[in-house]
């Protein structure tokens, strides 16, 4: 999950938008574009085998 969080932060830097996060812990991550009107968001969860599964991904930049 730490590598996933780092990858999402890098994506935000490369694509030049402000990343906001809510309600995350070691097993879950929710990120979104914090600019008004920006619909980008991602939700992910750690699986039993320690892989990360993206549950929601909405990309329109």
C-alpha distance matrix in Angstrom:
0.0 3.8 5.4 4.9 6.2 8.6 9.7 10.6 12.3 14.2 15.2 16.7 18.5 19.9 21.0 22.4 21.3 20.1 16.6 16.7 14.1 15.1 14.3 10.6 9.6 7.0 7.0 8.0 8.2 11.7 13.0 16.6 19.4 21.4 24.7 27.2 27.7 24.6 23.1 19.7 16.8 13.4 11.8 8.9 8.1 6.7 9.9 12.3 11.9 8.2 7.9 6.5 9.7 11.0 13.7 15.5 16.1 19.3 20.3 23.7 24.2
3.8 0.0 3.8 5.4 5.2 6.3 8.6 10.0 10.7 12.4 14.3 15.6 16.7 18.5 20.1 21.0 20.3 19.0 15.7 16.1 13.9 15.5 15.2 11.6 10.5 8.2 9.7 10.5 9.9 13.0 13.6 17.0 19.3 21.0 24.2 27.1 28.0 24.8 23.9 20.4 17.9 15.0 14.1 11.8 11.6 10.4 13.7 15.7 15.1 11.2 11.2 10.0 13.2 14.0 16.8 18.1 18.1 20.9 21.4 24.5 24.4
5.4 3.8 0.0 3.8 5.5 5.1 6.1 8.7 9.9 10.5 12.3 14.4 15.3 16.3 18.3 19.7 19.5 18.9 16.0 17.2 15.6 17.7 17.9 14.4 13.9 11.7 12.4 12.8 11.7 14.4 14.4 17.4 19.3 21.5 24.4 27.4 28.0 24.5 23.6 19.9 17.8 14.9 14.7 12.3 12.7 11.6 14.4 16.6 15.3 11.7 10.6 9.6 12.8 13.5 16.8 17.9 17.3 20.0 20.0 23.2 22.9
4.9 5.4 3.8 0.0 3.8 5.4 5.0 6.3 8.6 9.8 10.5 12.5 14.3 15.3 16.5 18.1 17.5 17.0 13.9 14.9 13.3 15.3 15.7 12.6 12.8 11.2 11.1 10.5 9.0 11.3 11.3 14.3 16.5 19.0 21.8 24.6 24.9 21.4 20.2 16.5 14.2 11.2 11.1 8.9 10.1 9.9 12.9 15.8 14.9 11.6 9.7 7.5 9.9 9.9 13.2 14.1 13.5 16.4 16.6 19.9 20.0
6.2 5.2 5.5 3.8 0.0 3.8 5.4 5.2 6.2 8.6 9.9 10.8 12.5 14.4 15.5 16.4 15.3 14.2 10.9 11.7 10.2 12.5 13.3 10.4 11.1 10.3 11.1 10.0 7.6 9.5 9.1 12.2 14.3 16.2 19.3 22.2 23.0 19.7 19.0 15.4 13.2 10.8 10.8 9.6 11.1 11.6 15.1 18.0 17.7 14.1 12.8 10.3 12.4 11.7 14.4 14.7 14.1 16.4 16.6 19.6 19.3
8.6 6.3 5.1 5.4 3.8 0.0 3.8 5.5 5.1 6.2 8.6 9.9 10.6 12.3 14.2 15.1 14.9 14.2 11.6 13.3 12.6 15.5 16.7 13.8 14.3 13.3 14.5 13.7 11.4 12.9 11.8 14.3 15.5 17.4 20.1 23.4 24.3 20.9 20.6 17.0 15.4 13.5 14.2 13.1 14.6 14.7 17.9 20.6 19.8 16.2 14.8 12.8 15.2 14.5 17.6 17.6 16.4 18.3 17.8 20.5 19.6
9.7 8.6 6.1 5.0 5.4 3.8 0.0 3.8 5.4 5.1 6.1 8.7 9.9 10.4 12.2 13.9 14.0 14.2 11.9 14.1 13.8 16.8 18.2 15.5 16.4 15.4 15.7 14.6 12.1 13.2 11.7 13.8 14.8 17.4 19.7 22.9 23.2 19.6 19.0 15.2 14.0 12.0 13.4 12.4 14.5 14.8 17.7 20.7 19.6 16.4 14.2 12.0 13.8 12.8 16.1 15.9 14.1 16.0 15.1 17.9 17.2
10.6 10.0 8.7 6.3 5.2 5.5 3.8 0.0 3.8 5.4 5.0 6.3 8.7 9.9 10.5 12.0 11.3 11.2 8.5 10.7 10.6 13.7 15.6 13.5 15.2 15.1 15.2 13.2 10.0 10.2 8.2 10.0 11.1 13.8 16.2 19.2 19.5 16.0 15.4 11.7 10.4 8.9 10.7 10.7 13.5 14.8 17.9 21.2 20.7 17.6 15.4 12.4 13.4 11.5 14.2 13.3 11.5 13.0 12.3 15.1 14.4
12.3 10.7 9.9 8.6 6.2 5.1 5.4 3.8 0.0 3.8 5.4 5.1 6.4 8.8 10.0 10.4 9.8 9.2 7.1 9.6 10.3 13.8 16.1 14.2 15.9 16.0 16.9 15.1 11.8 11.8 9.2 10.6 11.0 12.9 15.2 18.7 19.6 16.3 16.6 13.1 12.3 11.6 13.4 13.8 16.3 17.4 20.8 23.9 23.5 20.1 18.3 15.5 16.8 15.1 17.6 16.5 14.6 15.6 14.6 16.7 15.4
14.2 12.4 10.5 9.8 8.6 6.2 5.1 5.4 3.8 0.0 3.8 5.4 5.0 6.1 8.5 9.6 10.4 11.0 9.9 13.0 14.0 17.6 19.8 17.8 19.2 18.9 19.7 18.1 15.0 15.1 12.5 13.5 13.2 15.4 17.1 20.6 21.3 17.8 18.2 14.7 14.6 13.8 16.0 16.1 18.6 19.5 22.5 25.6 24.6 21.3 19.2 16.9 18.3 16.6 19.5 18.4 16.0 16.9 15.1 17.0 15.2
15.2 14.3 12.3 10.5 9.9 8.6 6.1 5.0 5.4 3.8 0.0 3.8 5.4 5.2 6.0 8.3 8.9 10.3 9.3 12.6 13.9 17.4 19.8 18.2 20.1 20.0 20.2 18.1 14.8 14.3 11.4 11.7 11.2 14.1 15.5 18.7 18.7 15.0 15.2 11.6 12.0 11.6 14.5 15.0 18.1 19.4 22.2 25.6 24.8 21.8 19.2 16.5 17.1 14.9 17.5 16.0 13.1 13.6 11.5 13.3 11.7
16.7 15.6 14.4 12.5 10.8 9.9 8.7 6.3 5.1 5.4 3.8 0.0 3.8 5.6 5.2 5.7 5.4 6.6 6.1 9.8 11.9 15.5 18.5 17.4 19.8 20.4 20.8 18.3 14.7 13.5 10.0 9.5 8.3 10.8 12.0 15.4 16.0 12.5 13.4 10.2 10.9 11.6 14.6 15.9 19.1 20.9 24.0 27.4 27.0 23.9 21.6 18.5 19.0 16.4 18.5 16.4 13.7 13.5 11.5 12.7 10.7
18.5 16.7 15.3 14.3 12.5 10.6 9.9 8.7 6.4 5.0 5.4 3.8 0.0 3.8 5.5 5.0 6.6 7.9 8.6 12.2 14.5 18.3 21.2 20.0 22.0 22.4 23.2 21.1 17.6 16.7 13.4 13.0 11.4 13.1 13.9 17.6 18.4 15.2 16.7 13.7 14.7 15.3 18.1 19.1 22.1 23.4 26.6 29.9 29.2 25.9 23.8 21.1 21.9 19.7 22.0 20.2 17.4 17.2 14.9 15.7 13.0
19.9 18.5 16.3 15.3 14.4 12.3 10.4 9.9 8.8 6.1 5.2 5.6 3.8 0.0 3.8 5.5 8.2 10.7 11.5 15.2 17.4 21.1 23.9 22.5 24.5 24.6 25.1 23.0 19.6 18.8 15.5 14.9 13.2 15.5 15.8 19.2 19.4 16.0 17.2 14.3 15.7 16.2 19.3 20.2 23.2 24.5 27.3 30.7 29.7 26.7 24.1 21.6 22.2 19.9 22.4 20.5 17.4 17.0 14.1 14.7 12.0
21.0 20.1 18.3 16.5 15.5 14.2 12.2 10.5 10.0 8.5 6.0 5.2 5.5 3.8 0.0 3.8 6.0 9.3 10.4 14.1 16.6 20.1 23.2 22.3 24.8 25.3 25.4 22.9 19.3 17.8 14.4 13.0 10.8 13.3 13.1 16.2 15.9 12.6 13.9 11.3 13.4 14.7 18.2 19.7 23.1 24.9 27.6 31.2 30.5 27.7 24.9 22.0 22.1 19.2 21.2 18.8 15.5 14.4 11.3 11.3 8.2
22.4 21.0 19.7 18.1 16.4 15.1 13.9 12.0 10.4 9.6 8.3 5.7 5.0 5.5 3.8 0.0 3.8 7.0 9.3 12.9 16.0 19.6 22.9 22.4 25.0 25.9 26.4 23.8 20.0 18.3 14.6 12.9 10.1 11.6 11.1 14.5 15.0 12.1 14.3 12.3 14.4 16.1 19.5 21.3 24.6 26.5 29.6 33.1 32.7 29.6 27.2 24.1 24.3 21.5 23.3 20.7 17.7 16.3 13.5 13.1 9.8
21.3 20.3 19.5 17.5 15.3 14.9 14.0 11.3 9.8 10.4 8.9 5.4 6.6 8.2 6.0 3.8 0.0 3.8 6.3 9.6 12.9 16.3 19.9 19.7 22.7 24.0 24.4 21.5 17.7 15.5 11.8 9.6 6.5 7.9 7.6 11.1 12.0 9.1 11.4 9.6 11.6 13.7 17.0 19.3 22.6 24.9 28.1 31.7 31.6 28.6 26.3 23.0 22.9 19.9 21.2 18.5 15.7 14.3 12.1 11.8 9.0
20.1 19.0 18.9 17.0 14.2 14.2 14.2 11.2 9.2 11.0 10.3 6.6 7.9 10.7 9.3 7.0 3.8 0.0 3.8 6.5 10.1 13.5 17.1 17.2 20.2 21.8 22.6 19.7 15.9 13.7 10.1 8.3 5.6 5.6 6.7 10.5 12.3 9.9 12.1 10.4 11.4 13.4 16.1 18.4 21.5 23.9 27.3 30.7 31.0 27.8 25.9 22.5 22.7 19.9 20.9 18.4 16.3 15.3 13.9 14.1 12.0
16.6 15.7 16.0 13.9 10.9 11.6 11.9 8.5 7.1 9.9 9.3 6.1 8.6 11.5 10.4 9.3 6.3 3.8 0.0 3.8 6.7 10.3 13.7 13.6 16.5 18.2 18.8 15.9 12.2 10.1 6.5 5.7 5.0 5.8 8.6 12.0 13.5 10.7 11.7 9.4 9.2 10.4 12.8 14.9 17.8 20.2 23.6 27.0 27.5 24.2 22.5 19.1 19.3 16.7 17.8 15.6 13.9 13.6 13.0 14.2 12.9
16.7 16.1 17.2 14.9 11.7 13.3 14.1 10.7 9.6 13.0 12.6 9.8 12.2 15.2 14.1 12.9 9.6 6.5 3.8 0.0 3.8 7.0 10.6 11.2 14.5 16.8 17.5 14.4 10.8 8.4 5.6 5.2 5.9 5.3 9.0 11.7 13.6 11.6 12.1 10.4 9.3 10.5 11.9 14.3 16.9 19.5 23.0 26.3 27.3 24.1 22.7 19.3 19.4 16.8 17.3 15.3 14.5 14.4 14.7 16.0 15.3
14.1 13.9 15.6 13.3 10.2 12.6 13.8 10.6 10.3 14.0 13.9 11.9 14.5 17.4 16.6 16.0 12.9 10.1 6.7 3.8 0.0 3.8 7.1 7.4 10.8 13.3 13.9 10.8 7.6 5.6 4.4 6.3 8.7 8.7 12.5 14.6 16.3 14.2 13.9 11.9 9.5 9.5 9.8 11.8 13.9 16.4 20.0 23.1 24.3 21.2 20.2 16.8 17.0 14.9 15.3 14.0 14.0 14.7 15.8 17.8 17.7
15.1 15.5 17.7 15.3 12.5 15.5 16.8 13.7 13.8 17.6 17.4 15.5 18.3 21.1 20.1 19.6 16.3 13.5 10.3 7.0 3.8 0.0 3.8 5.8 9.5 12.7 13.1 9.9 7.6 5.6 6.6 8.4 11.3 10.9 14.6 16.0 17.6 16.0 15.2 13.8 11.0 10.8 9.9 11.9 13.3 16.1 19.5 22.4 24.1 21.3 20.7 17.4 17.3 15.5 15.0 14.1 15.0 16.0 17.8 19.8 20.3
14.3 15.2 17.9 15.7 13.3 16.7 18.2 15.6 16.1 19.8 19.8 18.5 21.2 23.9 23.2 22.9 19.9 17.1 13.7 10.6 7.1 3.8 0.0 3.7 6.9 10.5 10.7 7.9 7.2 6.7 9.2 11.6 14.9 14.7 18.4 19.6 20.9 19.4 18.2 16.7 13.4 12.4 10.3 11.4 11.8 14.3 17.5 20.0 22.2 19.5 19.5 16.5 16.6 15.4 14.7 14.7 16.4 17.9 20.2 22.6 23.4
10.6 11.6 14.4 12.6 10.4 13.8 15.5 13.5 14.2 17.8 18.2 17.4 20.0 22.5 22.3 22.4 19.7 17.2 13.6 11.2 7.4 5.8 3.7 0.0 3.8 7.0 7.5 5.1 4.7 6.2 8.9 12.2 15.5 15.9 19.7 21.4 22.7 20.6 19.3 17.1 13.7 11.8 9.5 9.5 9.4 11.3 14.8 17.3 19.1 16.2 16.3 13.5 14.2 13.6 13.7 14.3 15.9 18.0 20.0 22.8 23.5
9.6 10.5 13.9 12.8 11.1 14.3 16.4 15.2 15.9 19.2 20.1 19.8 22.0 24.5 24.8 25.0 22.7 20.2 16.5 14.5 10.8 9.5 6.9 3.8 0.0 3.8 5.5 5.3 6.8 9.5 12.2 15.7 18.9 19.4 23.2 25.1 26.4 24.2 22.8 20.5 17.0 14.6 12.0 10.9 9.6 10.2 13.6 15.4 17.3 14.2 15.2 13.2 14.6 15.0 15.4 16.8 18.5 21.0 22.9 25.9 26.6
7.0 8.2 11.7 11.2 10.3 13.3 15.4 15.1 16.0 18.9 20.0 20.4 22.4 24.6 25.3 25.9 24.0 21.8 18.2 16.8 13.3 12.7 10.5 7.0 3.8 0.0 3.8 5.9 8.0 11.5 14.0 17.7 20.9 21.8 25.6 27.7 28.8 26.2 24.8 22.0 18.6 15.7 13.1 10.9 8.9 8.2 11.4 12.9 14.3 11.1 12.5 11.2 13.4 14.6 15.7 17.6 19.2 22.1 23.9 27.1 27.7
7.0 9.7 12.4 11.1 11.1 14.5 15.7 15.2 16.9 19.7 20.2 20.8 23.2 25.1 25.4 26.4 24.4 22.6 18.8 17.5 13.9 13.1 10.7 7.5 5.5 3.8 0.0 3.8 7.1 10.6 13.7 17.3 20.8 22.2 25.8 27.6 28.2 25.7 23.7 21.0 17.4 14.2 11.1 8.4 5.6 5.0 8.1 10.0 11.9 9.2 10.2 8.7 10.4 11.9 12.7 15.0 17.1 20.3 22.4 25.8 26.9
8.0 10.5 12.8 10.5 10.0 13.7 14.6 13.2 15.1 18.1 18.1 18.3 21.1 23.0 22.9 23.8 21.5 19.7 15.9 14.4 10.8 9.9 7.9 5.1 5.3 5.9 3.8 0.0 3.8 6.9 10.2 13.8 17.4 18.8 22.3 24.0 24.5 22.0 20.0 17.5 13.8 10.8 7.6 5.8 4.5 6.4 9.8 12.5 14.4 11.8 11.7 9.0 9.6 9.9 10.2 12.0 14.0 17.0 19.2 22.5 23.7
8.2 9.9 11.7 9.0 7.6 11.4 12.1 10.0 11.8 15.0 14.8 14.7 17.6 19.6 19.3 20.0 17.7 15.9 12.2 10.8 7.6 7.6 7.2 4.7 6.8 8.0 7.1 3.8 0.0 3.8 6.6 10.2 13.7 15.2 18.7 20.6 21.2 18.6 16.9 14.2 10.7 7.9 5.7 5.2 6.4 8.9 12.4 15.5 16.8 13.9 13.1 9.8 10.2 9.2 10.0 10.6 11.8 14.4 16.2 19.4 20.3
11.7 13.0 14.4 11.3 9.5 12.9 13.2 10.2 11.8 15.1 14.3 13.5 16.7 18.8 17.8 18.3 15.5 13.7 10.1 8.4 5.6 5.6 6.7 6.2 9.5 11.5 10.6 6.9 3.8 0.0 3.8 6.9 10.6 12.1 15.5 17.1 17.6 15.2 13.4 11.1 7.6 5.8 4.5 6.6 8.9 12.1 15.3 18.6 20.1 17.4 16.1 12.5 12.0 9.9 9.8 9.1 10.1 11.9 13.9 16.7 17.7
13.0 13.6 14.4 11.3 9.1 11.8 11.7 8.2 9.2 12.5 11.4 10.0 13.4 15.5 14.4 14.6 11.8 10.1 6.5 5.6 4.4 6.6 9.2 8.9 12.2 14.0 13.7 10.2 6.6 3.8 0.0 3.8 7.2 9.0 12.3 14.4 15.0 12.2 11.1 8.5 5.7 5.2 6.5 8.9 11.9 14.8 18.1 21.5 22.5 19.6 18.0 14.3 14.0 11.3 11.8 10.1 9.7 10.6 11.8 14.2 14.6
16.6 17.0 17.4 14.3 12.2 14.3 13.8 10.0 10.6 13.5 11.7 9.5 13.0 14.9 13.0 12.9 9.6 8.3 5.7 5.2 6.3 8.4 11.6 12.2 15.7 17.7 17.3 13.8 10.2 6.9 3.8 0.0 3.8 6.0 8.9 10.8 11.2 8.5 7.8 5.7 4.1 6.3 8.7 11.9 15.1 18.2 21.3 24.9 25.8 23.1 21.2 17.4 16.6 13.4 13.5 10.9 9.7 9.2 10.0 11.6 11.9
19.4 19.3 19.3 16.5 14.3 15.5 14.8 11.1 11.0 13.2 11.2 8.3 11.4 13.2 10.8 10.1 6.5 5.6 5.0 5.9 8.7 11.3 14.9 15.5 18.9 20.9 20.8 17.4 13.7 10.6 7.2 3.8 0.0 3.8 5.6 8.2 8.9 6.0 6.9 5.4 6.4 9.3 12.3 15.3 18.7 21.6 24.7 28.4 29.0 26.2 24.1 20.4 19.7 16.4 16.7 13.8 11.9 10.4 9.9 10.4 9.7
21.4 21.0 21.5 19.0 16.2 17.4 17.4 13.8 12.9 15.4 14.1 10.8 13.1 15.5 13.3 11.6 7.9 5.6 5.8 5.3 8.7 10.9 14.7 15.9 19.4 21.8 22.2 18.8 15.2 12.1 9.0 6.0 3.8 0.0 3.8 6.5 8.7 7.3 9.1 8.8 9.5 12.3 14.7 17.7 20.8 23.7 27.0 30.5 31.4 28.5 26.7 23.1 22.6 19.4 19.5 16.7 15.3 13.8 13.6 13.6 12.7
24.7 24.2 24.4 21.8 19.3 20.1 19.7 16.2 15.2 17.1 15.5 12.0 13.9 15.8 13.1 11.1 7.6 6.7 8.6 9.0 12.5 14.6 18.4 19.7 23.2 25.6 25.8 22.3 18.7 15.5 12.3 8.9 5.6 3.8 0.0 3.8 6.3 5.7 8.9 9.6 11.5 14.8 17.6 20.7 24.0 27.1 30.2 33.8 34.6 31.7 29.7 26.0 25.3 22.0 22.0 18.8 16.9 14.7 13.8 12.8 11.4
27.2 27.1 27.4 24.6 22.2 23.4 22.9 19.2 18.7 20.6 18.7 15.4 17.6 19.2 16.2 14.5 11.1 10.5 12.0 11.7 14.6 16.0 19.6 21.4 25.1 27.7 27.6 24.0 20.6 17.1 14.4 10.8 8.2 6.5 3.8 0.0 3.8 5.6 8.5 10.6 12.6 16.2 18.8 22.3 25.6 28.9 31.8 35.4 36.5 33.8 31.8 28.1 26.9 23.4 22.8 19.4 17.9 15.3 14.9 13.4 12.7
27.7 28.0 28.0 24.9 23.0 24.3 23.2 19.5 19.6 21.3 18.7 16.0 18.4 19.4 15.9 15.0 12.0 12.3 13.5 13.6 16.3 17.6 20.9 22.7 26.4 28.8 28.2 24.5 21.2 17.6 15.0 11.2 8.9 8.7 6.3 3.8 0.0 3.8 6.2 9.2 11.8 15.6 18.4 22.0 25.5 28.9 31.5 35.2 36.2 33.8 31.5 27.7 26.2 22.5 21.7 18.1 16.3 13.2 12.7 10.7 10.6
24.6 24.8 24.5 21.4 19.7 20.9 19.6 16.0 16.3 17.8 15.0 12.5 15.2 16.0 12.6 12.1 9.1 9.9 10.7 11.6 14.2 16.0 19.4 20.6 24.2 26.2 25.7 22.0 18.6 15.2 12.2 8.5 6.0 7.3 5.7 5.6 3.8 0.0 3.8 5.8 8.8 12.5 15.7 19.2 22.7 26.0 28.6 32.4 33.1 30.7 28.2 24.5 23.1 19.4 19.1 15.5 13.3 10.3 9.4 7.8 7.5
23.1 23.9 23.6 20.2 19.0 20.6 19.0 15.4 16.6 18.2 15.2 13.4 16.7 17.2 13.9 14.3 11.4 12.1 11.7 12.1 13.9 15.2 18.2 19.3 22.8 24.8 23.7 20.0 16.9 13.4 11.1 7.8 6.9 9.1 8.9 8.5 6.2 3.8 0.0 3.8 6.4 10.1 13.2 16.7 20.3 23.6 26.0 29.8 30.6 28.5 25.9 22.2 20.3 16.6 15.9 12.1 10.2 7.0 7.2 6.5 8.0
19.7 20.4 19.9 16.5 15.4 17.0 15.2 11.7 13.1 14.7 11.6 10.2 13.7 14.3 11.3 12.3 9.6 10.4 9.4 10.4 11.9 13.8 16.7 17.1 20.5 22.0 21.0 17.5 14.2 11.1 8.5 5.7 5.4 8.8 9.6 10.6 9.2 5.8 3.8 0.0 3.8 7.2 10.7 13.8 17.6 20.7 23.2 27.0 27.6 25.3 22.6 18.9 17.4 13.7 13.7 10.2 7.7 5.3 4.9 6.0 7.1
16.8 17.9 17.8 14.2 13.2 15.4 14.0 10.4 12.3 14.6 12.0 10.9 14.7 15.7 13.4 14.4 11.6 11.4 9.2 9.3 9.5 11.0 13.4 13.7 17.0 18.6 17.4 13.8 10.7 7.6 5.7 4.1 6.4 9.5 11.5 12.6 11.8 8.8 6.4 3.8 0.0 3.8 7.0 10.4 14.0 17.3 19.8 23.6 24.4 22.2 19.8 16.0 14.4 10.8 10.6 7.4 5.9 5.3 6.9 9.3 10.7
13.4 15.0 14.9 11.2 10.8 13.5 12.0 8.9 11.6 13.8 11.6 11.6 15.3 16.2 14.7 16.1 13.7 13.4 10.4 10.5 9.5 10.8 12.4 11.8 14.6 15.7 14.2 10.8 7.9 5.8 5.2 6.3 9.3 12.3 14.8 16.2 15.6 12.5 10.1 7.2 3.8 0.0 3.8 6.7 10.4 13.6 16.1 19.9 20.6 18.4 16.0 12.2 10.7 7.3 7.6 5.3 4.5 6.5 8.5 11.7 13.2
11.8 14.1 14.7 11.1 10.8 14.2 13.4 10.7 13.4 16.0 14.5 14.6 18.1 19.3 18.2 19.5 17.0 16.1 12.8 11.9 9.8 9.9 10.3 9.5 12.0 13.1 11.1 7.6 5.7 4.5 6.5 8.7 12.3 14.7 17.6 18.8 18.4 15.7 13.2 10.7 7.0 3.8 0.0 3.8 7.1 10.7 13.1 16.8 18.1 16.0 14.0 10.3 8.7 5.9 5.5 5.0 6.6 9.4 12.0 15.3 17.0
8.9 11.8 12.3 8.9 9.6 13.1 12.4 10.7 13.8 16.1 15.0 15.9 19.1 20.2 19.7 21.3 19.3 18.4 14.9 14.3 11.8 11.9 11.4 9.5 10.9 10.9 8.4 5.8 5.2 6.6 8.9 11.9 15.3 17.7 20.7 22.3 22.0 19.2 16.7 13.8 10.4 6.7 3.8 0.0 3.8 7.0 9.5 13.2 14.3 12.2 10.3 6.6 5.5 4.2 5.3 7.0 8.7 12.1 14.4 18.0 19.6
8.1 11.6 12.7 10.1 11.1 14.6 14.5 13.5 16.3 18.6 18.1 19.1 22.1 23.2 23.1 24.6 22.6 21.5 17.8 16.9 13.9 13.3 11.8 9.4 9.6 8.9 5.6 4.5 6.4 8.9 11.9 15.1 18.7 20.8 24.0 25.6 25.5 22.7 20.3 17.6 14.0 10.4 7.1 3.8 0.0 3.8 6.4 9.8 11.4 9.5 8.5 5.7 5.4 6.6 7.2 10.0 12.3 15.8 18.1 21.7 23.3
6.7 10.4 11.6 9.9 11.6 14.7 14.8 14.8 17.4 19.5 19.4 20.9 23.4 24.5 24.9 26.5 24.9 23.9 20.2 19.5 16.4 16.1 14.3 11.3 10.2 8.2 5.0 6.4 8.9 12.1 14.8 18.2 21.6 23.7 27.1 28.9 28.9 26.0 23.6 20.7 17.3 13.6 10.7 7.0 3.8 0.0 3.8 6.9 8.1 5.8 5.7 4.5 6.2 8.9 10.3 13.4 15.3 18.9 21.0 24.7 26.0
9.9 13.7 14.4 12.9 15.1 17.9 17.7 17.9 20.8 22.5 22.2 24.0 26.6 27.3 27.6 29.6 28.1 27.3 23.6 23.0 20.0 19.5 17.5 14.8 13.6 11.4 8.1 9.8 12.4 15.3 18.1 21.3 24.7 27.0 30.2 31.8 31.5 28.6 26.0 23.2 19.8 16.1 13.1 9.5 6.4 3.8 0.0 3.8 5.4 5.2 5.4 5.9 6.6 10.1 11.2 14.8 16.9 20.7 22.9 26.6 28.3
12.3 15.7 16.6 15.8 18.0 20.6 20.7 21.2 23.9 25.6 25.6 27.4 29.9 30.7 31.2 33.1 31.7 30.7 27.0 26.3 23.1 22.4 20.0 17.3 15.4 12.9 10.0 12.5 15.5 18.6 21.5 24.9 28.4 30.5 33.8 35.4 35.2 32.4 29.8 27.0 23.6 19.9 16.8 13.2 9.8 6.9 3.8 0.0 3.8 5.4 7.4 9.3 10.3 13.9 14.8 18.4 20.7 24.5 26.7 30.4 32.1
11.9 15.1 15.3 14.9 17.7 19.8 19.6 20.7 23.5 24.6 24.8 27.0 29.2 29.7 30.5 32.7 31.6 31.0 27.5 27.3 24.3 24.1 22.2 19.1 17.3 14.3 11.9 14.4 16.8 20.1 22.5 25.8 29.0 31.4 34.6 36.5 36.2 33.1 30.6 27.6 24.4 20.6 18.1 14.3 11.4 8.1 5.4 3.8 0.0 3.9 5.6 8.8 10.6 14.3 16.0 19.5 21.2 25.0 26.8 30.6 32.0
8.2 11.2 11.7 11.6 14.1 16.2 16.4 17.6 20.1 21.3 21.8 23.9 25.9 26.7 27.7 29.6 28.6 27.8 24.2 24.1 21.2 21.3 19.5 16.2 14.2 11.1 9.2 11.8 13.9 17.4 19.6 23.1 26.2 28.5 31.7 33.8 33.8 30.7 28.5 25.3 22.2 18.4 16.0 12.2 9.5 5.8 5.2 5.4 3.9 0.0 3.8 6.6 9.4 12.9 15.0 18.2 19.6 23.3 24.9 28.6 29.8
7.9 11.2 10.6 9.7 12.8 14.8 14.2 15.4 18.3 19.2 19.2 21.6 23.8 24.1 24.9 27.2 26.3 25.9 22.5 22.7 20.2 20.7 19.5 16.3 15.2 12.5 10.2 11.7 13.1 16.1 18.0 21.2 24.1 26.7 29.7 31.8 31.5 28.2 25.9 22.6 19.8 16.0 14.0 10.3 8.5 5.7 5.4 7.4 5.6 3.8 0.0 3.8 6.6 10.0 12.6 15.6 16.7 20.4 21.8 25.5 26.7
6.5 10.0 9.6 7.5 10.3 12.8 12.0 12.4 15.5 16.9 16.5 18.5 21.1 21.6 22.0 24.1 23.0 22.5 19.1 19.3 16.8 17.4 16.5 13.5 13.2 11.2 8.7 9.0 9.8 12.5 14.3 17.4 20.4 23.1 26.0 28.1 27.7 24.5 22.2 18.9 16.0 12.2 10.3 6.6 5.7 4.5 5.9 9.3 8.8 6.6 3.8 0.0 3.8 6.6 9.4 12.1 13.1 16.8 18.3 22.1 23.4
9.7 13.2 12.8 9.9 12.4 15.2 13.8 13.4 16.8 18.3 17.1 19.0 21.9 22.2 22.1 24.3 22.9 22.7 19.3 19.4 17.0 17.3 16.6 14.2 14.6 13.4 10.4 9.6 10.2 12.0 14.0 16.6 19.7 22.6 25.3 26.9 26.2 23.1 20.3 17.4 14.4 10.7 8.7 5.5 5.4 6.2 6.6 10.3 10.6 9.4 6.6 3.8 0.0 3.8 6.1 9.2 10.7 14.5 16.5 20.2 22.0
11.0 14.0 13.5 9.9 11.7 14.5 12.8 11.5 15.1 16.6 14.9 16.4 19.7 19.9 19.2 21.5 19.9 19.9 16.7 16.8 14.9 15.5 15.4 13.6 15.0 14.6 11.9 9.9 9.2 9.9 11.3 13.4 16.4 19.4 22.0 23.4 22.5 19.4 16.6 13.7 10.8 7.3 5.9 4.2 6.6 8.9 10.1 13.9 14.3 12.9 10.0 6.6 3.8 0.0 3.8 5.8 6.9 10.7 12.8 16.6 18.5
13.7 16.8 16.8 13.2 14.4 17.6 16.1 14.2 17.6 19.5 17.5 18.5 22.0 22.4 21.2 23.3 21.2 20.9 17.8 17.3 15.3 15.0 14.7 13.7 15.4 15.7 12.7 10.2 10.0 9.8 11.8 13.5 16.7 19.5 22.0 22.8 21.7 19.1 15.9 13.7 10.6 7.6 5.5 5.3 7.2 10.3 11.2 14.8 16.0 15.0 12.6 9.4 6.1 3.8 0.0 3.8 6.8 10.2 13.2 16.7 19.2
15.5 18.1 17.9 14.1 14.7 17.6 15.9 13.3 16.5 18.4 16.0 16.4 20.2 20.5 18.8 20.7 18.5 18.4 15.6 15.3 14.0 14.1 14.7 14.3 16.8 17.6 15.0 12.0 10.6 9.1 10.1 10.9 13.8 16.7 18.8 19.4 18.1 15.5 12.1 10.2 7.4 5.3 5.0 7.0 10.0 13.4 14.8 18.4 19.5 18.2 15.6 12.1 9.2 5.8 3.8 0.0 3.8 6.6 10.0 13.2 15.9
16.1 18.1 17.3 13.5 14.1 16.4 14.1 11.5 14.6 16.0 13.1 13.7 17.4 17.4 15.5 17.7 15.7 16.3 13.9 14.5 14.0 15.0 16.4 15.9 18.5 19.2 17.1 14.0 11.8 10.1 9.7 9.7 11.9 15.3 16.9 17.9 16.3 13.3 10.2 7.7 5.9 4.5 6.6 8.7 12.3 15.3 16.9 20.7 21.2 19.6 16.7 13.1 10.7 6.9 6.8 3.8 0.0 3.8 6.4 9.9 12.4
19.3 20.9 20.0 16.4 16.4 18.3 16.0 13.0 15.6 16.9 13.6 13.5 17.2 17.0 14.4 16.3 14.3 15.3 13.6 14.4 14.7 16.0 17.9 18.0 21.0 22.1 20.3 17.0 14.4 11.9 10.6 9.2 10.4 13.8 14.7 15.3 13.2 10.3 7.0 5.3 5.3 6.5 9.4 12.1 15.8 18.9 20.7 24.5 25.0 23.3 20.4 16.8 14.5 10.7 10.2 6.6 3.8 0.0 3.8 6.6 9.6
20.3 21.4 20.0 16.6 16.6 17.8 15.1 12.3 14.6 15.1 11.5 11.5 14.9 14.1 11.3 13.5 12.1 13.9 13.0 14.7 15.8 17.8 20.2 20.0 22.9 23.9 22.4 19.2 16.2 13.9 11.8 10.0 9.9 13.6 13.8 14.9 12.7 9.4 7.2 4.9 6.9 8.5 12.0 14.4 18.1 21.0 22.9 26.7 26.8 24.9 21.8 18.3 16.5 12.8 13.2 10.0 6.4 3.8 0.0 3.8 6.2
23.7 24.5 23.2 19.9 19.6 20.5 17.9 15.1 16.7 17.0 13.3 12.7 15.7 14.7 11.3 13.1 11.8 14.1 14.2 16.0 17.8 19.8 22.6 22.8 25.9 27.1 25.8 22.5 19.4 16.7 14.2 11.6 10.4 13.6 12.8 13.4 10.7 7.8 6.5 6.0 9.3 11.7 15.3 18.0 21.7 24.7 26.6 30.4 30.6 28.6 25.5 22.1 20.2 16.6 16.7 13.2 9.9 6.6 3.8 0.0 3.8
24.2 24.4 22.9 20.0 19.3 19.6 17.2 14.4 15.4 15.2 11.7 10.7 13.0 12.0 8.2 9.8 9.0 12.0 12.9 15.3 17.7 20.3 23.4 23.5 26.6 27.7 26.9 23.7 20.3 17.7 14.6 11.9 9.7 12.7 11.4 12.7 10.6 7.5 8.0 7.1 10.7 13.2 17.0 19.6 23.3 26.0 28.3 32.1 32.0 29.8 26.7 23.4 22.0 18.5 19.2 15.9 12.4 9.6 6.2 3.8 0.0
